[in-house]
Amino acid sequence: MKVKKNDVVEVITGKSRGKQGKILRVYPETNKVLVEGVNIQFKHERPTQQNQKGGITQREAPINASNVMVVDPKTNLRTRVGKRELVGTTGKVRFERISKRSGEVLA
């Protein structure tokens, strides 16, 4: 998966198209992500000891990871994600994620 927790993403398709939010949780086994403020669903809850009133609550539901794109931190537009190879002083190779649009490093 190209997205990680705490990435800011934009929804590119579906009923929440155009909305931006932070990724709260990633489900790699089902290729889904939970995005803050996106794909809101209503849940009817019955009264319990903890929730005396019950009622209707709103919560986010996971959406497919292919329906979101990472937002470039520099231009605030959606972008593709690439990798840059870094060689350390000991010769160990590691990769960092970069924005294809501006070349900025993604946190």
Biopython code that builds the backbone (N, CA, C, O; Angstrom):
import numpy as np
from Bio.PDB.StructureBuilder import StructureBuilder

atoms = [
    (1, "MET", "N", (0.843, -1.183, 0.000)),
    (1, "MET", "CA", (0.000, 0.000, 0.000)),
    (1, "MET", "C", (0.886, 1.244, 0.000)),
    (1, "MET", "O", (1.939, 1.275, 0.638)),
    (2, "LYS", "N", (0.448, 2.250, -0.716)),
    (2, "LYS", "CA", (1.221, 3.487, -0.830)),
    (2, "LYS", "C", (0.875, 4.496, 0.256)),
    (2, "LYS", "O", (1.569, 5.502, 0.404)),
    (3, "VAL", "N", (-0.183, 4.243, 1.017)),
    (3, "VAL", "CA", (-0.600, 5.183, 2.049)),
    (3, "VAL", "C", (-0.299, 4.604, 3.427)),
    (3, "VAL", "O", (-0.265, 3.389, 3.622)),
    (4, "LYS", "N", (-0.080, 5.514, 4.378)),
    (4, "LYS", "CA", (0.209, 5.114, 5.750)),
    (4, "LYS", "C", (-0.667, 5.912, 6.701)),
    (4, "LYS", "O", (-1.319, 6.879, 6.307)),
    (5, "LYS", "N", (-0.673, 5.492, 7.956)),
    (5, "LYS", "CA", (-1.414, 6.198, 8.987)),
    (5, "LYS", "C", (-0.865, 7.622, 9.099)),
    (5, "LYS", "O", (0.337, 7.849, 8.960)),
    (6, "ASN", "N", (-1.762, 8.573, 9.350)),
    (6, "ASN", "CA", (-1.474, 9.998, 9.500)),
    (6, "ASN", "C", (-1.156, 10.716, 8.191)),
    (6, "ASN", "O", (-0.816, 11.898, 8.226)),
    (7, "ASP", "N", (-1.251, 10.045, 7.027)),
    (7, "ASP", "CA", (-1.145, 10.733, 5.745)),
    (7, "ASP", "C", (-2.418, 11.533, 5.516)),
    (7, "ASP", "O", (-3.506, 11.102, 5.898)),
    (8, "VAL", "N", (-2.284, 12.688, 4.898)),
    (8, "VAL", "CA", (-3.450, 13.452, 4.482)),
    (8, "VAL", "C", (-3.770, 13.015, 3.059)),
    (8, "VAL", "O", (-2.920, 13.078, 2.171)),
    (9, "VAL", "N", (-5.017, 12.567, 2.850)),
    (9, "VAL", "CA", (-5.414, 12.039, 1.549)),
    (9, "VAL", "C", (-6.670, 12.748, 1.057)),
    (9, "VAL", "O", (-7.390, 13.383, 1.827)),
    (10, "GLU", "N", (-6.916, 12.623, -0.251)),
    (10, "GLU", "CA", (-8.124, 13.148, -0.866)),
    (10, "GLU", "C", (-8.848, 11.994, -1.534)),
    (10, "GLU", "O", (-8.229, 11.157, -2.190)),
    (11, "VAL", "N", (-10.159, 11.954, -1.365)),
    (11, "VAL", "CA", (-10.971, 10.906, -1.980)),
    (11, "VAL", "C", (-11.179, 11.281, -3.447)),
    (11, "VAL", "O", (-11.578, 12.403, -3.756)),
    (12, "ILE", "N", (-10.905, 10.335, -4.349)),
    (12, "ILE", "CA", (-10.987, 10.632, -5.780)),
    (12, "ILE", "C", (-12.233, 10.062, -6.441)),
    (12, "ILE", "O", (-12.515, 10.398, -7.591)),
    (13, "THR", "N", (-12.977, 9.223, -5.762)),
    (13, "THR", "CA", (-14.192, 8.669, -6.341)),
    (13, "THR", "C", (-15.168, 8.283, -5.230)),
    (13, "THR", "O", (-14.769, 8.059, -4.087)),
    (14, "GLY", "N", (-16.431, 8.210, -5.578)),
    (14, "GLY", "CA", (-17.447, 7.828, -4.607)),
    (14, "GLY", "C", (-18.234, 9.021, -4.103)),
    (14, "GLY", "O", (-18.067, 10.136, -4.597)),
    (15, "LYS", "N", (-19.088, 8.790, -3.127)),
    (15, "LYS", "CA", (-19.969, 9.853, -2.640)),
    (15, "LYS", "C", (-19.219, 10.927, -1.852)),
    (15, "LYS", "O", (-19.722, 12.040, -1.700)),
    (16, "SER", "N", (-18.043, 10.615, -1.356)),
    (16, "SER", "CA", (-17.247, 11.592, -0.614)),
    (16, "SER", "C", (-16.152, 12.205, -1.475)),
    (16, "SER", "O", (-15.153, 12.688, -0.942)),
    (17, "ARG", "N", (-16.316, 12.196, -2.795)),
    (17, "ARG", "CA", (-15.295, 12.669, -3.716)),
    (17, "ARG", "C", (-14.935, 14.127, -3.438)),
    (17, "ARG", "O", (-15.809, 14.973, -3.248)),
    (18, "GLY", "N", (-13.624, 14.406, -3.417)),
    (18, "GLY", "CA", (-13.143, 15.760, -3.199)),
    (18, "GLY", "C", (-12.837, 16.087, -1.754)),
    (18, "GLY", "O", (-12.176, 17.089, -1.483)),
    (19, "LYS", "N", (-13.292, 15.281, -0.826)),
    (19, "LYS", "CA", (-13.032, 15.544, 0.589)),
    (19, "LYS", "C", (-11.615, 15.126, 0.959)),
    (19, "LYS", "O", (-11.088, 14.142, 0.440)),
    (20, "GLN", "N", (-11.010, 15.883, 1.858)),
    (20, "GLN", "CA", (-9.683, 15.550, 2.354)),
    (20, "GLN", "C", (-9.773, 15.203, 3.826)),
    (20, "GLN", "O", (-10.623, 15.722, 4.549)),
    (21, "GLY", "N", (-8.891, 14.321, 4.261)),
    (21, "GLY", "CA", (-8.859, 13.929, 5.656)),
    (21, "GLY", "C", (-7.604, 13.149, 5.972)),
    (21, "GLY", "O", (-6.863, 12.737, 5.079)),
    (22, "LYS", "N", (-7.380, 12.956, 7.257)),
    (22, "LYS", "CA", (-6.211, 12.221, 7.722)),
    (22, "LYS", "C", (-6.568, 10.751, 7.886)),
    (22, "LYS", "O", (-7.668, 10.421, 8.329)),
    (23, "ILE", "N", (-5.647, 9.874, 7.533)),
    (23, "ILE", "CA", (-5.885, 8.443, 7.682)),
    (23, "ILE", "C", (-5.758, 8.079, 9.162)),
    (23, "ILE", "O", (-4.727, 8.321, 9.789)),
    (24, "LEU", "N", (-6.814, 7.499, 9.697)),
    (24, "LEU", "CA", (-6.836, 7.090, 11.101)),
    (24, "LEU", "C", (-6.338, 5.663, 11.287)),
    (24, "LEU", "O", (-5.699, 5.347, 12.290)),
    (25, "ARG", "N", (-6.635, 4.802, 10.313)),
    (25, "ARG", "CA", (-6.258, 3.394, 10.436)),
    (25, "ARG", "C", (-6.127, 2.784, 9.046)),
    (25, "ARG", "O", (-6.842, 3.171, 8.122)),
    (26, "VAL", "N", (-5.211, 1.827, 8.901)),
    (26, "VAL", "CA", (-4.984, 1.137, 7.635)),
    (26, "VAL", "C", (-5.242, -0.342, 7.844)),
    (26, "VAL", "O", (-4.777, -0.936, 8.817)),
    (27, "TYR", "N", (-5.994, -0.933, 6.916)),
    (27, "TYR", "CA", (-6.282, -2.363, 6.942)),
    (27, "TYR", "C", (-5.634, -3.010, 5.716)),
    (27, "TYR", "O", (-6.299, -3.160, 4.691)),
    (28, "PRO", "N", (-4.351, -3.399, 5.792)),
    (28, "PRO", "CA", (-3.662, -3.931, 4.611)),
    (28, "PRO", "C", (-4.213, -5.266, 4.131)),
    (28, "PRO", "O", (-4.112, -5.572, 2.943)),
    (29, "GLU", "N", (-4.796, -6.072, 5.021)),
    (29, "GLU", "CA", (-5.299, -7.380, 4.605)),
    (29, "GLU", "C", (-6.526, -7.258, 3.704)),
    (29, "GLU", "O", (-6.770, -8.136, 2.876)),
    (30, "THR", "N", (-7.307, -6.172, 3.855)),
    (30, "THR", "CA", (-8.474, -5.961, 3.003)),
    (30, "THR", "C", (-8.285, -4.780, 2.055)),
    (30, "THR", "O", (-9.200, -4.446, 1.303)),
    (31, "ASN", "N", (-7.111, -4.142, 2.078)),
    (31, "ASN", "CA", (-6.776, -3.002, 1.217)),
    (31, "ASN", "C", (-7.749, -1.839, 1.437)),
    (31, "ASN", "O", (-8.206, -1.213, 0.480)),
    (32, "LYS", "N", (-8.060, -1.557, 2.713)),
    (32, "LYS", "CA", (-8.972, -0.467, 3.043)),
    (32, "LYS", "C", (-8.310, 0.492, 4.016)),
    (32, "LYS", "O", (-7.374, 0.131, 4.730)),
    (33, "VAL", "N", (-8.814, 1.727, 4.034)),
    (33, "VAL", "CA", (-8.317, 2.742, 4.958)),
    (33, "VAL", "C", (-9.496, 3.436, 5.616)),
    (33, "VAL", "O", (-10.578, 3.527, 5.036)),
    (34, "LEU", "N", (-9.280, 3.925, 6.830)),
    (34, "LEU", "CA", (-10.287, 4.679, 7.568)),
    (34, "LEU", "C", (-9.835, 6.134, 7.570)),
    (34, "LEU", "O", (-8.801, 6.468, 8.148)),
    (35, "VAL", "N", (-10.617, 7.002, 6.920)),
    (35, "VAL", "CA", (-10.244, 8.405, 6.761)),
    (35, "VAL", "C", (-11.161, 9.267, 7.609)),
    (35, "VAL", "O", (-12.374, 9.059, 7.639)),
    (36, "GLU", "N", (-10.571, 10.239, 8.300)),
    (36, "GLU", "CA", (-11.307, 11.118, 9.195)),
    (36, "GLU", "C", (-12.292, 11.993, 8.414)),
    (36, "GLU", "O", (-11.889, 12.718, 7.504)),
    (37, "GLY", "N", (-13.573, 11.929, 8.763)),
    (37, "GLY", "CA", (-14.592, 12.766, 8.159)),
    (37, "GLY", "C", (-15.077, 12.321, 6.792)),
    (37, "GLY", "O", (-15.767, 13.074, 6.105)),
    (38, "VAL", "N", (-14.724, 11.100, 6.384)),
    (38, "VAL", "CA", (-15.091, 10.606, 5.061)),
    (38, "VAL", "C", (-15.888, 9.317, 5.210)),
    (38, "VAL", "O", (-15.624, 8.525, 6.115)),
    (39, "ASN", "N", (-16.865, 9.100, 4.325)),
    (39, "ASN", "CA", (-17.712, 7.914, 4.321)),
    (39, "ASN", "C", (-18.436, 7.748, 5.665)),
    (39, "ASN", "O", (-18.348, 6.708, 6.318)),
    (40, "ILE", "N", (-19.145, 8.799, 6.045)),
    (40, "ILE", "CA", (-19.879, 8.800, 7.311)),
    (40, "ILE", "C", (-21.115, 7.910, 7.177)),
    (40, "ILE", "O", (-21.874, 8.034, 6.215)),
    (41, "GLN", "N", (-21.310, 7.024, 8.132)),
    (41, "GLN", "CA", (-22.482, 6.173, 8.166)),
    (41, "GLN", "C", (-23.180, 6.348, 9.515)),
    (41, "GLN", "O", (-22.543, 6.653, 10.523)),
    (42, "PHE", "N", (-24.495, 6.149, 9.513)),
    (42, "PHE", "CA", (-25.284, 6.288, 10.725)),
    (42, "PHE", "C", (-25.504, 4.921, 11.350)),
    (42, "PHE", "O", (-25.784, 3.946, 10.652)),
    (43, "LYS", "N", (-25.376, 4.855, 12.680)),
    (43, "LYS", "CA", (-25.587, 3.605, 13.394)),
    (43, "LYS", "C", (-26.661, 3.837, 14.450)),
    (43, "LYS", "O", (-26.573, 4.766, 15.253)),
    (44, "HIS", "N", (-27.668, 2.984, 14.434)),
    (44, "HIS", "CA", (-28.728, 3.064, 15.429)),
    (44, "HIS", "C", (-28.308, 2.238, 16.635)),
    (44, "HIS", "O", (-28.031, 1.044, 16.515)),
    (45, "GLU", "N", (-28.260, 2.886, 17.810)),
    (45, "GLU", "CA", (-27.816, 2.206, 19.028)),
    (45, "GLU", "C", (-28.957, 2.174, 20.031)),
    (45, "GLU", "O", (-29.640, 3.174, 20.254)),
    (46, "ARG", "N", (-29.146, 1.028, 20.617)),
    (46, "ARG", "CA", (-30.192, 0.887, 21.623)),
    (46, "ARG", "C", (-29.658, 1.351, 22.984)),
    (46, "ARG", "O", (-28.445, 1.349, 23.197)),
    (47, "PRO", "N", (-30.515, 1.737, 23.876)),
    (47, "PRO", "CA", (-30.077, 2.178, 25.203)),
    (47, "PRO", "C", (-29.386, 1.051, 25.982)),
    (47, "PRO", "O", (-29.854, -0.087, 25.990)),
    (48, "THR", "N", (-28.288, 1.378, 26.623)),
    (48, "THR", "CA", (-27.555, 0.424, 27.455)),
    (48, "THR", "C", (-27.227, 1.093, 28.787)),
    (48, "THR", "O", (-27.622, 2.235, 29.023)),
    (49, "GLN", "N", (-26.515, 0.396, 29.647)),
    (49, "GLN", "CA", (-26.110, 0.970, 30.929)),
    (49, "GLN", "C", (-25.169, 2.162, 30.719)),
    (49, "GLN", "O", (-25.273, 3.167, 31.423)),
    (50, "GLN", "N", (-24.241, 2.047, 29.740)),
    (50, "GLN", "CA", (-23.286, 3.137, 29.489)),
    (50, "GLN", "C", (-23.941, 4.278, 28.704)),
    (50, "GLN", "O", (-23.649, 5.449, 28.948)),
    (51, "ASN", "N", (-24.823, 3.937, 27.763)),
    (51, "ASN", "CA", (-25.475, 4.935, 26.922)),
    (51, "ASN", "C", (-26.980, 4.889, 27.219)),
    (51, "ASN", "O", (-27.721, 4.129, 26.594)),
    (52, "GLN", "N", (-27.414, 5.698, 28.166)),
    (52, "GLN", "CA", (-28.793, 5.637, 28.636)),
    (52, "GLN", "C", (-29.801, 6.049, 27.565)),
    (52, "GLN", "O", (-30.907, 5.510, 27.514)),
    (53, "LYS", "N", (-29.429, 6.992, 26.717)),
    (53, "LYS", "CA", (-30.364, 7.498, 25.728)),
    (53, "LYS", "C", (-30.449, 6.637, 24.475)),
    (53, "LYS", "O", (-31.522, 6.519, 23.883)),
    (54, "GLY", "N", (-29.350, 6.039, 24.065)),
    (54, "GLY", "CA", (-29.350, 5.340, 22.784)),
    (54, "GLY", "C", (-29.341, 6.365, 21.669)),
    (54, "GLY", "O", (-28.725, 7.421, 21.816)),
    (55, "GLY", "N", (-30.010, 6.086, 20.552)),
    (55, "GLY", "CA", (-30.132, 7.059, 19.475)),
    (55, "GLY", "C", (-29.303, 6.702, 18.261)),
    (55, "GLY", "O", (-28.843, 5.572, 18.098)),
    (56, "ILE", "N", (-29.127, 7.705, 17.412)),
    (56, "ILE", "CA", (-28.406, 7.516, 16.155)),
    (56, "ILE", "C", (-27.061, 8.218, 16.264)),
    (56, "ILE", "O", (-26.995, 9.403, 16.590)),
    (57, "THR", "N", (-25.984, 7.476, 15.989)),
    (57, "THR", "CA", (-24.642, 8.048, 16.021)),
    (57, "THR", "C", (-24.028, 7.975, 14.628)),
    (57, "THR", "O", (-24.425, 7.159, 13.796)),
    (58, "GLN", "N", (-23.046, 8.850, 14.395)),
    (58, "GLN", "CA", (-22.338, 8.860, 13.127)),
    (58, "GLN", "C", (-20.938, 8.317, 13.347)),
    (58, "GLN", "O", (-20.313, 8.583, 14.374)),
    (59, "ARG", "N", (-20.444, 7.551, 12.373)),
    (59, "ARG", "CA", (-19.076, 7.054, 12.442)),
    (59, "ARG", "C", (-18.533, 6.849, 11.045)),
    (59, "ARG", "O", (-19.281, 6.639, 10.090)),
    (60, "GLU", "N", (-17.204, 6.915, 10.944)),
    (60, "GLU", "CA", (-16.558, 6.692, 9.654)),
    (60, "GLU", "C", (-16.486, 5.201, 9.367)),
    (60, "GLU", "O", (-16.321, 4.390, 10.279)),
    (61, "ALA", "N", (-16.610, 4.849, 8.096)),
    (61, "ALA", "CA", (-16.464, 3.465, 7.667)),
    (61, "ALA", "C", (-15.265, 3.396, 6.724)),
    (61, "ALA", "O", (-14.955, 4.377, 6.048)),
    (62, "PRO", "N", (-14.586, 2.246, 6.670)),
    (62, "PRO", "CA", (-13.412, 2.128, 5.793)),
    (62, "PRO", "C", (-13.803, 2.217, 4.322)),
    (62, "PRO", "O", (-14.895, 1.809, 3.925)),
    (63, "ILE", "N", (-12.878, 2.764, 3.517)),
    (63, "ILE", "CA", (-13.057, 2.788, 2.068)),
    (63, "ILE", "C", (-11.826, 2.158, 1.428)),
    (63, "ILE", "O", (-10.777, 2.038, 2.059)),
    (64, "ASN", "N", (-11.966, 1.763, 0.181)),
    (64, "ASN", "CA", (-10.877, 1.097, -0.513)),
    (64, "ASN", "C", (-9.709, 2.058, -0.700)),
    (64, "ASN", "O", (-9.907, 3.236, -0.997)),
    (65, "ALA", "N", (-8.500, 1.554, -0.525)),
    (65, "ALA", "CA", (-7.307, 2.386, -0.626)),
    (65, "ALA", "C", (-7.085, 2.902, -2.038)),
    (65, "ALA", "O", (-6.401, 3.909, -2.224)),
    (66, "SER", "N", (-7.652, 2.230, -3.038)),
    (66, "SER", "CA", (-7.497, 2.701, -4.416)),
    (66, "SER", "C", (-8.350, 3.930, -4.695)),
    (66, "SER", "O", (-8.189, 4.564, -5.738)),
    (67, "ASN", "N", (-9.248, 4.278, -3.793)),
    (67, "ASN", "CA", (-10.121, 5.436, -3.976)),
    (67, "ASN", "C", (-9.579, 6.703, -3.330)),
    (67, "ASN", "O", (-10.273, 7.719, -3.302)),
    (68, "VAL", "N", (-8.353, 6.668, -2.809)),
    (68, "VAL", "CA", (-7.745, 7.846, -2.202)),
    (68, "VAL", "C", (-6.371, 8.090, -2.804)),
    (68, "VAL", "O", (-5.700, 7.167, -3.266)),
    (69, "MET", "N", (-5.963, 9.377, -2.789)),
    (69, "MET", "CA", (-4.620, 9.756, -3.214)),
    (69, "MET", "C", (-4.017, 10.656, -2.152)),
    (69, "MET", "O", (-4.719, 11.438, -1.510)),
    (70, "VAL", "N", (-2.717, 10.538, -1.976)),
    (70, "VAL", "CA", (-2.005, 11.343, -0.990)),
    (70, "VAL", "C", (-1.987, 12.800, -1.448)),
    (70, "VAL", "O", (-1.863, 13.077, -2.641)),
    (71, "VAL", "N", (-2.110, 13.731, -0.497)),
    (71, "VAL", "CA", (-2.070, 15.157, -0.787)),
    (71, "VAL", "C", (-0.634, 15.640, -0.610)),
    (71, "VAL", "O", (0.012, 15.367, 0.402)),
    (72, "ASP", "N", (-0.147, 16.367, -1.622)),
    (72, "ASP", "CA", (1.203, 16.913, -1.602)),
    (72, "ASP", "C", (1.304, 17.990, -0.521)),
    (72, "ASP", "O", (0.488, 18.912, -0.516)),
    (73, "PRO", "N", (2.277, 17.908, 0.397)),
    (73, "PRO", "CA", (2.352, 18.899, 1.475)),
    (73, "PRO", "C", (2.733, 20.295, 0.984)),
    (73, "PRO", "O", (2.425, 21.282, 1.652)),
    (74, "LYS", "N", (3.388, 20.396, -0.156)),
    (74, "LYS", "CA", (3.837, 21.695, -0.663)),
    (74, "LYS", "C", (2.748, 22.426, -1.439)),
    (74, "LYS", "O", (2.525, 23.616, -1.219)),
    (75, "THR", "N", (2.064, 21.719, -2.351)),
    (75, "THR", "CA", (1.080, 22.354, -3.219)),
    (75, "THR", "C", (-0.355, 22.125, -2.771)),
    (75, "THR", "O", (-1.265, 22.770, -3.294)),
    (76, "ASN", "N", (-0.581, 21.241, -1.835)),
    (76, "ASN", "CA", (-1.909, 20.894, -1.317)),
    (76, "ASN", "C", (-2.813, 20.319, -2.413)),
    (76, "ASN", "O", (-4.035, 20.453, -2.346)),
    (77, "LEU", "N", (-2.210, 19.681, -3.418)),
    (77, "LEU", "CA", (-2.934, 18.982, -4.472)),
    (77, "LEU", "C", (-2.618, 17.504, -4.370)),
    (77, "LEU", "O", (-1.592, 17.124, -3.806)),
    (78, "ARG", "N", (-3.500, 16.658, -4.917)),
    (78, "ARG", "CA", (-3.246, 15.227, -4.829)),
    (78, "ARG", "C", (-2.094, 14.833, -5.751)),
    (78, "ARG", "O", (-1.870, 15.444, -6.796)),
    (79, "THR", "N", (-1.374, 13.798, -5.332)),
    (79, "THR", "CA", (-0.170, 13.397, -6.037)),
    (79, "THR", "C", (0.037, 11.901, -5.934)),
    (79, "THR", "O", (-0.561, 11.224, -5.097)),
    (80, "ARG", "N", (0.901, 11.398, -6.810)),
    (80, "ARG", "CA", (1.302, 10.003, -6.716)),
    (80, "ARG", "C", (2.495, 9.900, -5.766)),
    (80, "ARG", "O", (3.155, 10.897, -5.470)),
    (81, "VAL", "N", (2.759, 8.692, -5.298)),
    (81, "VAL", "CA", (3.825, 8.466, -4.326)),
    (81, "VAL", "C", (4.947, 7.694, -4.998)),
    (81, "VAL", "O", (4.709, 6.702, -5.686)),
    (82, "GLY", "N", (6.188, 8.167, -4.789)),
    (82, "GLY", "CA", (7.354, 7.475, -5.316)),
    (82, "GLY", "C", (8.312, 7.155, -4.192)),
    (82, "GLY", "O", (8.072, 7.505, -3.036)),
    (83, "LYS", "N", (9.408, 6.481, -4.538)),
    (83, "LYS", "CA", (10.432, 6.138, -3.548)),
    (83, "LYS", "C", (11.772, 6.688, -3.991)),
    (83, "LYS", "O", (12.086, 6.704, -5.181)),
    (84, "ARG", "N", (12.559, 7.139, -3.026)),
    (84, "ARG", "CA", (13.917, 7.592, -3.270)),
    (84, "ARG", "C", (14.848, 6.744, -2.413)),
    (84, "ARG", "O", (14.593, 6.525, -1.229)),
    (85, "GLU", "N", (15.915, 6.277, -3.015)),
    (85, "GLU", "CA", (16.864, 5.408, -2.312)),
    (85, "GLU", "C", (17.900, 6.263, -1.613)),
    (85, "GLU", "O", (18.482, 7.167, -2.213)),
    (86, "LEU", "N", (18.128, 5.973, -0.336)),
    (86, "LEU", "CA", (19.142, 6.667, 0.448)),
    (86, "LEU", "C", (20.175, 5.648, 0.917)),
    (86, "LEU", "O", (19.827, 4.588, 1.436)),
    (87, "VAL", "N", (21.440, 5.981, 0.728)),
    (87, "VAL", "CA", (22.510, 5.099, 1.186)),
    (87, "VAL", "C", (23.160, 5.762, 2.390)),
    (87, "VAL", "O", (23.628, 6.897, 2.310)),
    (88, "GLY", "N", (23.185, 5.039, 3.510)),
    (88, "GLY", "CA", (23.763, 5.571, 4.730)),
    (88, "GLY", "C", (25.268, 5.478, 4.729)),
    (88, "GLY", "O", (25.860, 4.987, 3.768)),
    (89, "THR", "N", (25.895, 5.941, 5.788)),
    (89, "THR", "CA", (27.358, 5.916, 5.896)),
    (89, "THR", "C", (27.895, 4.498, 6.000)),
    (89, "THR", "O", (29.036, 4.232, 5.622)),
    (90, "THR", "N", (27.068, 3.582, 6.516)),
    (90, "THR", "CA", (27.503, 2.192, 6.648)),
    (90, "THR", "C", (27.218, 1.386, 5.386)),
    (90, "THR", "O", (27.529, 0.197, 5.319)),
    (91, "GLY", "N", (26.624, 2.037, 4.385)),
    (91, "GLY", "CA", (26.296, 1.349, 3.151)),
    (91, "GLY", "C", (24.914, 0.727, 3.147)),
    (91, "GLY", "O", (24.515, 0.098, 2.167)),
    (92, "LYS", "N", (24.183, 0.897, 4.233)),
    (92, "LYS", "CA", (22.837, 0.339, 4.310)),
    (92, "LYS", "C", (21.883, 1.198, 3.483)),
    (92, "LYS", "O", (21.907, 2.426, 3.565)),
    (93, "VAL", "N", (21.044, 0.535, 2.686)),
    (93, "VAL", "CA", (20.110, 1.227, 1.810)),
    (93, "VAL", "C", (18.752, 1.292, 2.485)),
    (93, "VAL", "O", (18.259, 0.296, 3.015)),
    (94, "ARG", "N", (18.145, 2.491, 2.460)),
    (94, "ARG", "CA", (16.779, 2.644, 2.931)),
    (94, "ARG", "C", (16.047, 3.558, 1.954)),
    (94, "ARG", "O", (16.670, 4.290, 1.185)),
    (95, "PHE", "N", (14.730, 3.505, 1.995)),
    (95, "PHE", "CA", (13.916, 4.261, 1.067)),
    (95, "PHE", "C", (13.090, 5.291, 1.823)),
    (95, "PHE", "O", (12.696, 5.071, 2.968)),
    (96, "GLU", "N", (12.834, 6.413, 1.168)),
    (96, "GLU", "CA", (11.904, 7.397, 1.710)),
    (96, "GLU", "C", (10.838, 7.677, 0.664)),
    (96, "GLU", "O", (11.103, 7.644, -0.538)),
    (97, "ARG", "N", (9.627, 7.953, 1.138)),
    (97, "ARG", "CA", (8.520, 8.219, 0.220)),
    (97, "ARG", "C", (8.556, 9.676, -0.204)),
    (97, "ARG", "O", (8.749, 10.562, 0.630)),
    (98, "ILE", "N", (8.373, 9.931, -1.485)),
    (98, "ILE", "CA", (8.391, 11.293, -1.996)),
    (98, "ILE", "C", (7.122, 11.537, -2.822)),
    (98, "ILE", "O", (6.462, 10.608, -3.286)),
    (99, "SER", "N", (6.816, 12.808, -2.980)),
    (99, "SER", "CA", (5.705, 13.240, -3.809)),
    (99, "SER", "C", (6.198, 13.355, -5.241)),
    (99, "SER", "O", (7.219, 13.993, -5.496)),
    (100, "LYS", "N", (5.483, 12.743, -6.179)),
    (100, "LYS", "CA", (5.874, 12.818, -7.588)),
    (100, "LYS", "C", (5.647, 14.219, -8.137)),
    (100, "LYS", "O", (6.324, 14.615, -9.085)),
    (101, "ARG", "N", (4.722, 14.976, -7.576)),
    (101, "ARG", "CA", (4.384, 16.307, -8.076)),
    (101, "ARG", "C", (5.478, 17.330, -7.770)),
    (101, "ARG", "O", (5.890, 18.084, -8.652)),
    (102, "SER", "N", (5.948, 17.356, -6.516)),
    (102, "SER", "CA", (6.909, 18.391, -6.119)),
    (102, "SER", "C", (8.264, 17.833, -5.692)),
    (102, "SER", "O", (9.232, 18.587, -5.592)),
    (103, "GLY", "N", (8.350, 16.540, -5.442)),
    (103, "GLY", "CA", (9.612, 15.962, -4.978)),
    (103, "GLY", "C", (9.819, 16.070, -3.483)),
    (103, "GLY", "O", (10.866, 15.676, -2.970)),
    (104, "GLU", "N", (8.826, 16.603, -2.773)),
    (104, "GLU", "CA", (8.920, 16.741, -1.319)),
    (104, "GLU", "C", (8.855, 15.384, -0.642)),
    (104, "GLU", "O", (8.214, 14.463, -1.149)),
    (105, "VAL", "N", (9.517, 15.259, 0.501)),
    (105, "VAL", "CA", (9.477, 14.015, 1.271)),
    (105, "VAL", "C", (8.164, 13.965, 2.046)),
    (105, "VAL", "O", (7.768, 14.939, 2.686)),
    (106, "LEU", "N", (7.497, 12.818, 1.978)),
    (106, "LEU", "CA", (6.254, 12.623, 2.724)),
    (106, "LEU", "C", (6.584, 12.080, 4.103)),
    (106, "LEU", "O", (7.404, 11.170, 4.231)),
    (107, "ALA", "N", (5.963, 12.621, 5.125)),
    (107, "ALA", "CA", (6.240, 12.213, 6.500)),
    (107, "ALA", "C", (5.765, 10.805, 6.766)),
    (107, "ALA", "O", (5.921, 10.300, 7.878)),
]
sb = StructureBuilder()
sb.init_structure("model")
sb.init_model(0)
sb.init_chain("A")
sb.init_seg("    ")
for serial, (resi, resn, name, xyz) in enumerate(atoms, 1):
    if name == "N":
        sb.init_residue(resn, " ", resi, " ")
    sb.init_atom(name, np.array(xyz, "f"), 0.0, 1.0, " ", f" {name:<3s}", serial, name[0])
structure = sb.get_structure()
